[in-house]
Amino acid sequence: MDFAEAIRPVFFQTDFEDFLYATHGGTLFVARIRDRLYGATARHVLGDFEAKNIFITQEKQATKGSNPAQ
């Protein structure tokens, strides 16, 4: 995996209809270890969001309707 392809923006799903996703900014790095993908980011990226609400897209540049990464 190319380093440039291993970077994803970090978003969080919200309960607000007008703002389905929010972020405090930050980056997640994707690594493949033994054919399994893992994501790593800094703790401050979570801010006041819960980790269970993280939303990372499969594509490097998210577009409307992007699917979440597996």
mmCIF file of the N, C-alpha and C atoms, coordinates in Angstrom:
data_MODEL
# 
_entry.id   MODEL 
# 
loop_
_atom_site.group_PDB 
_atom_site.id 
_atom_site.type_symbol 
_atom_site.label_atom_id 
_atom_site.label_alt_id 
_atom_site.label_comp_id 
_atom_site.label_asym_id 
_atom_site.label_entity_id 
_atom_site.label_seq_id 
_atom_site.pdbx_PDB_ins_code 
_atom_site.Cartn_x 
_atom_site.Cartn_y 
_atom_site.Cartn_z 
_atom_site.occupancy 
_atom_site.B_iso_or_equiv 
_atom_site.pdbx_formal_charge 
_atom_site.auth_seq_id 
_atom_site.auth_comp_id 
_atom_site.auth_asym_id 
_atom_site.auth_atom_id 
_atom_site.pdbx_PDB_model_num 
ATOM 1   N N  . MET A 1 1  ? 0.850   -1.177  0.000  1.00 0.00 ? 1  MET A N  1 
ATOM 2   C CA . MET A 1 1  ? 0.000   0.000   0.000  1.00 0.00 ? 1  MET A CA 1 
ATOM 3   C C  . MET A 1 1  ? 0.896   1.241   0.000  1.00 0.00 ? 1  MET A C  1 
ATOM 4   N N  . ASP A 1 2  ? 0.631   2.159   -0.897 1.00 0.00 ? 2  ASP A N  1 
ATOM 5   C CA . ASP A 1 2  ? 1.336   3.430   -1.016 1.00 0.00 ? 2  ASP A CA 1 
ATOM 6   C C  . ASP A 1 2  ? 0.996   4.326   0.179  1.00 0.00 ? 2  ASP A C  1 
ATOM 7   N N  . PHE A 1 3  ? 1.974   5.070   0.701  1.00 0.00 ? 3  PHE A N  1 
ATOM 8   C CA . PHE A 1 3  ? 1.724   5.939   1.857  1.00 0.00 ? 3  PHE A CA 1 
ATOM 9   C C  . PHE A 1 3  ? 0.603   6.934   1.587  1.00 0.00 ? 3  PHE A C  1 
ATOM 10  N N  . ALA A 1 4  ? 0.573   7.515   0.404  1.00 0.00 ? 4  ALA A N  1 
ATOM 11  C CA . ALA A 1 4  ? -0.469  8.497   0.075  1.00 0.00 ? 4  ALA A CA 1 
ATOM 12  C C  . ALA A 1 4  ? -1.851  7.851   0.100  1.00 0.00 ? 4  ALA A C  1 
ATOM 13  N N  . GLU A 1 5  ? -1.941  6.596   -0.250 1.00 0.00 ? 5  GLU A N  1 
ATOM 14  C CA . GLU A 1 5  ? -3.226  5.891   -0.251 1.00 0.00 ? 5  GLU A CA 1 
ATOM 15  C C  . GLU A 1 5  ? -3.620  5.420   1.149  1.00 0.00 ? 5  GLU A C  1 
ATOM 16  N N  . ALA A 1 6  ? -2.695  5.485   2.094  1.00 0.00 ? 6  ALA A N  1 
ATOM 17  C CA . ALA A 1 6  ? -2.941  4.977   3.448  1.00 0.00 ? 6  ALA A CA 1 
ATOM 18  C C  . ALA A 1 6  ? -3.515  6.034   4.382  1.00 0.00 ? 6  ALA A C  1 
ATOM 19  N N  . ILE A 1 7  ? -3.768  7.236   3.881  1.00 0.00 ? 7  ILE A N  1 
ATOM 20  C CA . ILE A 1 7  ? -4.244  8.328   4.728  1.00 0.00 ? 7  ILE A CA 1 
ATOM 21  C C  . ILE A 1 7  ? -5.730  8.572   4.476  1.00 0.00 ? 7  ILE A C  1 
ATOM 22  N N  . ARG A 1 8  ? -6.496  8.708   5.553  1.00 0.00 ? 8  ARG A N  1 
ATOM 23  C CA . ARG A 1 8  ? -7.931  8.992   5.454  1.00 0.00 ? 8  ARG A CA 1 
ATOM 24  C C  . ARG A 1 8  ? -8.300  10.080  6.458  1.00 0.00 ? 8  ARG A C  1 
ATOM 25  N N  . PRO A 1 9  ? -9.242  10.966  6.082  1.00 0.00 ? 9  PRO A N  1 
ATOM 26  C CA . PRO A 1 9  ? -9.750  11.928  7.062  1.00 0.00 ? 9  PRO A CA 1 
ATOM 27  C C  . PRO A 1 9  ? -10.658 11.207  8.057  1.00 0.00 ? 9  PRO A C  1 
ATOM 28  N N  . VAL A 1 10 ? -10.739 11.734  9.261  1.00 0.00 ? 10 VAL A N  1 
ATOM 29  C CA . VAL A 1 10 ? -11.557 11.124  10.306 1.00 0.00 ? 10 VAL A CA 1 
ATOM 30  C C  . VAL A 1 10 ? -12.856 11.908  10.470 1.00 0.00 ? 10 VAL A C  1 
ATOM 31  N N  . PHE A 1 11 ? -13.978 11.210  10.319 1.00 0.00 ? 11 PHE A N  1 
ATOM 32  C CA . PHE A 1 11 ? -15.301 11.786  10.541 1.00 0.00 ? 11 PHE A CA 1 
ATOM 33  C C  . PHE A 1 11 ? -16.028 10.960  11.581 1.00 0.00 ? 11 PHE A C  1 
ATOM 34  N N  . PHE A 1 12 ? -17.054 11.544  12.167 1.00 0.00 ? 12 PHE A N  1 
ATOM 35  C CA . PHE A 1 12 ? -17.880 10.854  13.146 1.00 0.00 ? 12 PHE A CA 1 
ATOM 36  C C  . PHE A 1 12 ? -19.339 11.033  12.778 1.00 0.00 ? 12 PHE A C  1 
ATOM 37  N N  . GLN A 1 13 ? -20.106 9.960   12.862 1.00 0.00 ? 13 GLN A N  1 
ATOM 38  C CA . GLN A 1 13 ? -21.539 10.003  12.599 1.00 0.00 ? 13 GLN A CA 1 
ATOM 39  C C  . GLN A 1 13 ? -22.220 10.695  13.782 1.00 0.00 ? 13 GLN A C  1 
ATOM 40  N N  . THR A 1 14 ? -23.178 11.593  13.472 1.00 0.00 ? 14 THR A N  1 
ATOM 41  C CA . THR A 1 14 ? -23.891 12.315  14.525 1.00 0.00 ? 14 THR A CA 1 
ATOM 42  C C  . THR A 1 14 ? -25.372 11.953  14.503 1.00 0.00 ? 14 THR A C  1 
ATOM 43  N N  . ASP A 1 15 ? -26.109 12.473  15.452 1.00 0.00 ? 15 ASP A N  1 
ATOM 44  C CA . ASP A 1 15 ? -27.558 12.269  15.505 1.00 0.00 ? 15 ASP A CA 1 
ATOM 45  C C  . ASP A 1 15 ? -28.315 13.457  14.907 1.00 0.00 ? 15 ASP A C  1 
ATOM 46  N N  . PHE A 1 16 ? -27.600 14.397  14.294 1.00 0.00 ? 16 PHE A N  1 
ATOM 47  C CA . PHE A 1 16 ? -28.225 15.583  13.727 1.00 0.00 ? 16 PHE A CA 1 
ATOM 48  C C  . PHE A 1 16 ? -28.530 15.383  12.252 1.00 0.00 ? 16 PHE A C  1 
ATOM 49  N N  . GLU A 1 17 ? -29.783 15.530  11.860 1.00 0.00 ? 17 GLU A N  1 
ATOM 50  C CA . GLU A 1 17 ? -30.199 15.290  10.482 1.00 0.00 ? 17 GLU A CA 1 
ATOM 51  C C  . GLU A 1 17 ? -29.481 16.210  9.492  1.00 0.00 ? 17 GLU A C  1 
ATOM 52  N N  . ASP A 1 18 ? -29.273 17.470  9.867  1.00 0.00 ? 18 ASP A N  1 
ATOM 53  C CA . ASP A 1 18 ? -28.620 18.423  8.963  1.00 0.00 ? 18 ASP A CA 1 
ATOM 54  C C  . ASP A 1 18 ? -27.098 18.265  8.912  1.00 0.00 ? 18 ASP A C  1 
ATOM 55  N N  . PHE A 1 19 ? -26.538 17.576  9.901  1.00 0.00 ? 19 PHE A N  1 
ATOM 56  C CA . PHE A 1 19 ? -25.101 17.375  9.968  1.00 0.00 ? 19 PHE A CA 1 
ATOM 57  C C  . PHE A 1 19 ? -24.834 15.917  10.315 1.00 0.00 ? 19 PHE A C  1 
ATOM 58  N N  . LEU A 1 20 ? -24.926 15.047  9.307  1.00 0.00 ? 20 LEU A N  1 
ATOM 59  C CA . LEU A 1 20 ? -24.770 13.611  9.563  1.00 0.00 ? 20 LEU A CA 1 
ATOM 60  C C  . LEU A 1 20 ? -23.361 13.248  10.017 1.00 0.00 ? 20 LEU A C  1 
ATOM 61  N N  . TYR A 1 21 ? -22.368 14.020  9.567  1.00 0.00 ? 21 TYR A N  1 
ATOM 62  C CA . TYR A 1 21 ? -20.977 13.729  9.919  1.00 0.00 ? 21 TYR A CA 1 
ATOM 63  C C  . TYR A 1 21 ? -20.311 14.998  10.421 1.00 0.00 ? 21 TYR A C  1 
ATOM 64  N N  . ALA A 1 22 ? -19.425 14.853  11.384 1.00 0.00 ? 22 ALA A N  1 
ATOM 65  C CA . ALA A 1 22 ? -18.690 15.984  11.943 1.00 0.00 ? 22 ALA A CA 1 
ATOM 66  C C  . ALA A 1 22 ? -17.245 15.551  12.195 1.00 0.00 ? 22 ALA A C  1 
ATOM 67  N N  . THR A 1 23 ? -16.379 16.510  12.405 1.00 0.00 ? 23 THR A N  1 
ATOM 68  C CA . THR A 1 23 ? -14.980 16.203  12.663 1.00 0.00 ? 23 THR A CA 1 
ATOM 69  C C  . THR A 1 23 ? -14.337 17.327  13.464 1.00 0.00 ? 23 THR A C  1 
ATOM 70  N N  . HIS A 1 24 ? -13.307 16.982  14.197 1.00 0.00 ? 24 HIS A N  1 
ATOM 71  C CA . HIS A 1 24 ? -12.454 17.970  14.840 1.00 0.00 ? 24 HIS A CA 1 
ATOM 72  C C  . HIS A 1 24 ? -11.182 18.110  14.008 1.00 0.00 ? 24 HIS A C  1 
ATOM 73  N N  . GLY A 1 25 ? -11.143 17.420  12.885 1.00 0.00 ? 25 GLY A N  1 
ATOM 74  C CA . GLY A 1 25 ? -9.949  17.380  12.051 1.00 0.00 ? 25 GLY A CA 1 
ATOM 75  C C  . GLY A 1 25 ? -9.094  16.205  12.486 1.00 0.00 ? 25 GLY A C  1 
ATOM 76  N N  . GLY A 1 26 ? -8.182  15.842  11.666 1.00 0.00 ? 26 GLY A N  1 
ATOM 77  C CA . GLY A 1 26 ? -7.289  14.744  12.011 1.00 0.00 ? 26 GLY A CA 1 
ATOM 78  C C  . GLY A 1 26 ? -7.212  13.713  10.909 1.00 0.00 ? 26 GLY A C  1 
ATOM 79  N N  . THR A 1 27 ? -6.256  12.847  11.046 1.00 0.00 ? 27 THR A N  1 
ATOM 80  C CA . THR A 1 27 ? -5.952  11.858  10.026 1.00 0.00 ? 27 THR A CA 1 
ATOM 81  C C  . THR A 1 27 ? -5.890  10.470  10.645 1.00 0.00 ? 27 THR A C  1 
ATOM 82  N N  . LEU A 1 28 ? -6.311  9.502   9.877  1.00 0.00 ? 28 LEU A N  1 
ATOM 83  C CA . LEU A 1 28 ? -6.184  8.102   10.262 1.00 0.00 ? 28 LEU A CA 1 
ATOM 84  C C  . LEU A 1 28 ? -5.252  7.457   9.244  1.00 0.00 ? 28 LEU A C  1 
ATOM 85  N N  . PHE A 1 29 ? -4.353  6.626   9.705  1.00 0.00 ? 29 PHE A N  1 
ATOM 86  C CA . PHE A 1 29 ? -3.434  5.914   8.830  1.00 0.00 ? 29 PHE A CA 1 
ATOM 87  C C  . PHE A 1 29 ? -3.855  4.453   8.769  1.00 0.00 ? 29 PHE A C  1 
ATOM 88  N N  . VAL A 1 30 ? -3.925  3.932   7.559  1.00 0.00 ? 30 VAL A N  1 
ATOM 89  C CA . VAL A 1 30 ? -4.355  2.558   7.330  1.00 0.00 ? 30 VAL A CA 1 
ATOM 90  C C  . VAL A 1 30 ? -3.116  1.701   7.090  1.00 0.00 ? 30 VAL A C  1 
ATOM 91  N N  . ALA A 1 31 ? -3.063  0.560   7.760  1.00 0.00 ? 31 ALA A N  1 
ATOM 92  C CA . ALA A 1 31 ? -1.950  -0.376  7.582  1.00 0.00 ? 31 ALA A CA 1 
ATOM 93  C C  . ALA A 1 31 ? -2.501  -1.778  7.357  1.00 0.00 ? 31 ALA A C  1 
ATOM 94  N N  . ARG A 1 32 ? -1.892  -2.494  6.442  1.00 0.00 ? 32 ARG A N  1 
ATOM 95  C CA . ARG A 1 32 ? -2.261  -3.895  6.198  1.00 0.00 ? 32 ARG A CA 1 
ATOM 96  C C  . ARG A 1 32 ? -1.247  -4.777  6.909  1.00 0.00 ? 32 ARG A C  1 
ATOM 97  N N  . ILE A 1 33 ? -1.755  -5.584  7.833  1.00 0.00 ? 33 ILE A N  1 
ATOM 98  C CA . ILE A 1 33 ? -0.912  -6.509  8.582  1.00 0.00 ? 33 ILE A CA 1 
ATOM 99  C C  . ILE A 1 33 ? -1.521  -7.895  8.451  1.00 0.00 ? 33 ILE A C  1 
ATOM 100 N N  . ARG A 1 34 ? -0.757  -8.789  7.847  1.00 0.00 ? 34 ARG A N  1 
ATOM 101 C CA . ARG A 1 34 ? -1.225  -10.165 7.629  1.00 0.00 ? 34 ARG A CA 1 
ATOM 102 C C  . ARG A 1 34 ? -2.599  -10.192 6.967  1.00 0.00 ? 34 ARG A C  1 
ATOM 103 N N  . ASP A 1 35 ? -2.733  -9.436  5.891  1.00 0.00 ? 35 ASP A N  1 
ATOM 104 C CA . ASP A 1 35 ? -3.954  -9.380  5.077  1.00 0.00 ? 35 ASP A CA 1 
ATOM 105 C C  . ASP A 1 35 ? -5.169  -8.832  5.813  1.00 0.00 ? 35 ASP A C  1 
ATOM 106 N N  . ARG A 1 36 ? -4.945  -8.083  6.866  1.00 0.00 ? 36 ARG A N  1 
ATOM 107 C CA . ARG A 1 36 ? -6.030  -7.433  7.590  1.00 0.00 ? 36 ARG A CA 1 
ATOM 108 C C  . ARG A 1 36 ? -5.731  -5.950  7.695  1.00 0.00 ? 36 ARG A C  1 
ATOM 109 N N  . LEU A 1 37 ? -6.756  -5.104  7.510  1.00 0.00 ? 37 LEU A N  1 
ATOM 110 C CA . LEU A 1 37 ? -6.549  -3.663  7.575  1.00 0.00 ? 37 LEU A CA 1 
ATOM 111 C C  . LEU A 1 37 ? -6.797  -3.137  8.981  1.00 0.00 ? 37 LEU A C  1 
ATOM 112 N N  . TYR A 1 38 ? -5.924  -2.231  9.413  1.00 0.00 ? 38 TYR A N  1 
ATOM 113 C CA . TYR A 1 38 ? -6.034  -1.584  10.716 1.00 0.00 ? 38 TYR A CA 1 
ATOM 114 C C  . TYR A 1 38 ? -5.910  -0.085  10.516 1.00 0.00 ? 38 TYR A C  1 
ATOM 115 N N  . GLY A 1 39 ? -6.552  0.674   11.393 1.00 0.00 ? 39 GLY A N  1 
ATOM 116 C CA . GLY A 1 39 ? -6.432  2.123   11.355 1.00 0.00 ? 39 GLY A CA 1 
ATOM 117 C C  . GLY A 1 39 ? -5.820  2.615   12.649 1.00 0.00 ? 39 GLY A C  1 
ATOM 118 N N  . ALA A 1 40 ? -4.967  3.641   12.533 1.00 0.00 ? 40 ALA A N  1 
ATOM 119 C CA . ALA A 1 40 ? -4.344  4.237   13.713 1.00 0.00 ? 40 ALA A CA 1 
ATOM 120 C C  . ALA A 1 40 ? -4.448  5.756   13.614 1.00 0.00 ? 40 ALA A C  1 
ATOM 121 N N  . THR A 1 41 ? -4.798  6.384   14.718 1.00 0.00 ? 41 THR A N  1 
ATOM 122 C CA . THR A 1 41 ? -4.884  7.830   14.784 1.00 0.00 ? 41 THR A CA 1 
ATOM 123 C C  . THR A 1 41 ? -4.491  8.285   16.177 1.00 0.00 ? 41 THR A C  1 
ATOM 124 N N  . ALA A 1 42 ? -4.367  9.578   16.349 1.00 0.00 ? 42 ALA A N  1 
ATOM 125 C CA . ALA A 1 42 ? -4.022  10.125  17.665 1.00 0.00 ? 42 ALA A CA 1 
ATOM 126 C C  . ALA A 1 42 ? -5.282  10.277  18.520 1.00 0.00 ? 42 ALA A C  1 
ATOM 127 N N  . ARG A 1 43 ? -5.132  10.167  19.805 1.00 0.00 ? 43 ARG A N  1 
ATOM 128 C CA . ARG A 1 43 ? -6.260  10.264  20.739 1.00 0.00 ? 43 ARG A CA 1 
ATOM 129 C C  . ARG A 1 43 ? -6.990  11.601  20.633 1.00 0.00 ? 43 ARG A C  1 
ATOM 130 N N  . HIS A 1 44 ? -6.263  12.702  20.403 1.00 0.00 ? 44 HIS A N  1 
ATOM 131 C CA . HIS A 1 44 ? -6.907  14.012  20.350 1.00 0.00 ? 44 HIS A CA 1 
ATOM 132 C C  . HIS A 1 44 ? -7.865  14.161  19.171 1.00 0.00 ? 44 HIS A C  1 
ATOM 133 N N  . VAL A 1 45 ? -7.738  13.309  18.166 1.00 0.00 ? 45 VAL A N  1 
ATOM 134 C CA . VAL A 1 45 ? -8.630  13.359  16.999 1.00 0.00 ? 45 VAL A CA 1 
ATOM 135 C C  . VAL A 1 45 ? -10.071 13.046  17.421 1.00 0.00 ? 45 VAL A C  1 
ATOM 136 N N  . LEU A 1 46 ? -10.235 12.234  18.452 1.00 0.00 ? 46 LEU A N  1 
ATOM 137 C CA . LEU A 1 46 ? -11.578 11.886  18.926 1.00 0.00 ? 46 LEU A CA 1 
ATOM 138 C C  . LEU A 1 46 ? -12.289 13.106  19.513 1.00 0.00 ? 46 LEU A C  1 
ATOM 139 N N  . GLY A 1 47 ? -11.543 14.001  20.133 1.00 0.00 ? 47 GLY A N  1 
ATOM 140 C CA . GLY A 1 47 ? -12.171 15.161  20.771 1.00 0.00 ? 47 GLY A CA 1 
ATOM 141 C C  . GLY A 1 47 ? -13.249 14.693  21.732 1.00 0.00 ? 47 GLY A C  1 
ATOM 142 N N  . ASP A 1 48 ? -14.473 15.198  21.562 1.00 0.00 ? 48 ASP A N  1 
ATOM 143 C CA . ASP A 1 48 ? -15.576 14.782  22.434 1.00 0.00 ? 48 ASP A CA 1 
ATOM 144 C C  . ASP A 1 48 ? -16.507 13.772  21.762 1.00 0.00 ? 48 ASP A C  1 
ATOM 145 N N  . PHE A 1 49 ? -16.060 13.192  20.636 1.00 0.00 ? 49 PHE A N  1 
ATOM 146 C CA . PHE A 1 49 ? -16.835 12.141  19.964 1.00 0.00 ? 49 PHE A CA 1 
ATOM 147 C C  . PHE A 1 49 ? -16.492 10.775  20.550 1.00 0.00 ? 49 PHE A C  1 
ATOM 148 N N  . GLU A 1 50 ? -17.412 9.842   20.395 1.00 0.00 ? 50 GLU A N  1 
ATOM 149 C CA . GLU A 1 50 ? -17.162 8.474   20.844 1.00 0.00 ? 50 GLU A CA 1 
ATOM 150 C C  . GLU A 1 50 ? -16.525 7.676   19.707 1.00 0.00 ? 50 GLU A C  1 
ATOM 151 N N  . ALA A 1 51 ? -15.549 6.853   20.024 1.00 0.00 ? 51 ALA A N  1 
ATOM 152 C CA . ALA A 1 51 ? -14.844 6.066   19.015 1.00 0.00 ? 51 ALA A CA 1 
ATOM 153 C C  . ALA A 1 51 ? -15.800 5.180   18.220 1.00 0.00 ? 51 ALA A C  1 
ATOM 154 N N  . LYS A 1 52 ? -16.887 4.727   18.839 1.00 0.00 ? 52 LYS A N  1 
ATOM 155 C CA . LYS A 1 52 ? -17.826 3.833   18.147 1.00 0.00 ? 52 LYS A CA 1 
ATOM 156 C C  . LYS A 1 52 ? -18.536 4.540   16.986 1.00 0.00 ? 52 LYS A C  1 
ATOM 157 N N  . ASN A 1 53 ? -18.494 5.865   16.939 1.00 0.00 ? 53 ASN A N  1 
ATOM 158 C CA . ASN A 1 53 ? -19.161 6.621   15.882 1.00 0.00 ? 53 ASN A CA 1 
ATOM 159 C C  . ASN A 1 53 ? -18.219 7.047   14.763 1.00 0.00 ? 53 ASN A C  1 
ATOM 160 N N  . ILE A 1 54 ? -17.003 6.514   14.753 1.00 0.00 ? 54 ILE A N  1 
ATOM 161 C CA . ILE A 1 54 ? -16.038 6.888   13.726 1.00 0.00 ? 54 ILE A CA 1 
ATOM 162 C C  . ILE A 1 54 ? -16.531 6.438   12.354 1.00 0.00 ? 54 ILE A C  1 
ATOM 163 N N  . PHE A 1 55 ? -16.274 7.261   11.339 1.00 0.00 ? 55 PHE A N  1 
ATOM 164 C CA . PHE A 1 55 ? -16.676 6.959   9.963  1.00 0.00 ? 55 PHE A CA 1 
ATOM 165 C C  . PHE A 1 55 ? -15.477 7.233   9.063  1.00 0.00 ? 55 PHE A C  1 
ATOM 166 N N  . ILE A 1 56 ? -14.935 6.188   8.487  1.00 0.00 ? 56 ILE A N  1 
ATOM 167 C CA . ILE A 1 56 ? -13.802 6.282   7.579  1.00 0.00 ? 56 ILE A CA 1 
ATOM 168 C C  . ILE A 1 56 ? -14.260 5.757   6.228  1.00 0.00 ? 56 ILE A C  1 
ATOM 169 N N  . THR A 1 57 ? -13.997 6.512   5.163  1.00 0.00 ? 57 THR A N  1 
ATOM 170 C CA . THR A 1 57 ? -14.429 6.089   3.829  1.00 0.00 ? 57 THR A CA 1 
ATOM 171 C C  . THR A 1 57 ? -13.423 5.147   3.184  1.00 0.00 ? 57 THR A C  1 
ATOM 172 N N  . GLN A 1 58 ? -13.913 4.349   2.252  1.00 0.00 ? 58 GLN A N  1 
ATOM 173 C CA . GLN A 1 58 ? -13.035 3.452   1.503  1.00 0.00 ? 58 GLN A CA 1 
ATOM 174 C C  . GLN A 1 58 ? -12.127 4.247   0.574  1.00 0.00 ? 58 GLN A C  1 
ATOM 175 N N  . GLU A 1 59 ? -12.682 5.321   -0.007 1.00 0.00 ? 59 GLU A N  1 
ATOM 176 C CA . GLU A 1 59 ? -11.911 6.140   -0.929 1.00 0.00 ? 59 GLU A CA 1 
ATOM 177 C C  . GLU A 1 59 ? -11.118 7.186   -0.157 1.00 0.00 ? 59 GLU A C  1 
ATOM 178 N N  . LYS A 1 60 ? -9.988  7.599   -0.724 1.00 0.00 ? 60 LYS A N  1 
ATOM 179 C CA . LYS A 1 60 ? -9.179  8.632   -0.068 1.00 0.00 ? 60 LYS A CA 1 
ATOM 180 C C  . LYS A 1 60 ? -9.943  9.942   0.002  1.00 0.00 ? 60 LYS A C  1 
ATOM 181 N N  . GLN A 1 61 ? -10.642 10.315  -1.045 1.00 0.00 ? 61 GLN A N  1 
ATOM 182 C CA . GLN A 1 61 ? -11.451 11.527  -1.081 1.00 0.00 ? 61 GLN A CA 1 
ATOM 183 C C  . GLN A 1 61 ? -12.916 11.132  -1.007 1.00 0.00 ? 61 GLN A C  1 
ATOM 184 N N  . ALA A 1 62 ? -13.556 11.388  0.107  1.00 0.00 ? 62 ALA A N  1 
ATOM 185 C CA . ALA A 1 62 ? -14.964 11.025  0.286  1.00 0.00 ? 62 ALA A CA 1 
ATOM 186 C C  . ALA A 1 62 ? -15.852 11.891  -0.608 1.00 0.00 ? 62 ALA A C  1 
ATOM 187 N N  . THR A 1 63 ? -16.895 11.280  -1.124 1.00 0.00 ? 63 THR A N  1 
ATOM 188 C CA . THR A 1 63 ? -17.903 12.000  -1.885 1.00 0.00 ? 63 THR A CA 1 
ATOM 189 C C  . THR A 1 63 ? -19.260 11.668  -1.285 1.00 0.00 ? 63 THR A C  1 
ATOM 190 N N  . LYS A 1 64 ? -20.248 12.447  -1.632 1.00 0.00 ? 64 LYS A N  1 
ATOM 191 C CA . LYS A 1 64 ? -21.602 12.196  -1.103 1.00 0.00 ? 64 LYS A CA 1 
ATOM 192 C C  . LYS A 1 64 ? -21.998 10.765  -1.432 1.00 0.00 ? 64 LYS A C  1 
ATOM 193 N N  . GLY A 1 65 ? -22.443 10.048  -0.421 1.00 0.00 ? 65 GLY A N  1 
ATOM 194 C CA . GLY A 1 65 ? -22.841 8.648   -0.598 1.00 0.00 ? 65 GLY A CA 1 
ATOM 195 C C  . GLY A 1 65 ? -21.705 7.663   -0.469 1.00 0.00 ? 65 GLY A C  1 
ATOM 196 N N  . SER A 1 66 ? -20.514 8.118   -0.085 1.00 0.00 ? 66 SER A N  1 
ATOM 197 C CA . SER A 1 66 ? -19.372 7.211   0.085  1.00 0.00 ? 66 SER A CA 1 
ATOM 198 C C  . SER A 1 66 ? -19.700 6.117   1.096  1.00 0.00 ? 66 SER A C  1 
ATOM 199 N N  . ASN A 1 67 ? -19.243 4.936   0.815  1.00 0.00 ? 67 ASN A N  1 
ATOM 200 C CA . ASN A 1 67 ? -19.422 3.817   1.742  1.00 0.00 ? 67 ASN A CA 1 
ATOM 201 C C  . ASN A 1 67 ? -18.352 3.852   2.814  1.00 0.00 ? 67 ASN A C  1 
ATOM 202 N N  . PRO A 1 68 ? -18.695 3.389   4.016  1.00 0.00 ? 68 PRO A N  1 
ATOM 203 C CA . PRO A 1 68 ? -17.662 3.315   5.062  1.00 0.00 ? 68 PRO A CA 1 
ATOM 204 C C  . PRO A 1 68 ? -16.663 2.202   4.748  1.00 0.00 ? 68 PRO A C  1 
ATOM 205 N N  . ALA A 1 69 ? -15.452 2.371   5.244  1.00 0.00 ? 69 ALA A N  1 
ATOM 206 C CA . ALA A 1 69 ? -14.447 1.318   5.111  1.00 0.00 ? 69 ALA A CA 1 
ATOM 207 C C  . ALA A 1 69 ? -14.886 0.105   5.939  1.00 0.00 ? 69 ALA A C  1 
ATOM 208 N N  . GLN A 1 70 ? -14.454 -1.046  5.542  1.00 0.00 ? 70 GLN A N  1 
ATOM 209 C CA . GLN A 1 70 ? -14.839 -2.268  6.257  1.00 0.00 ? 70 GLN A CA 1 
ATOM 210 C C  . GLN A 1 70 ? -14.005 -2.466  7.499  1.00 0.00 ? 70 GLN A C  1 
# 
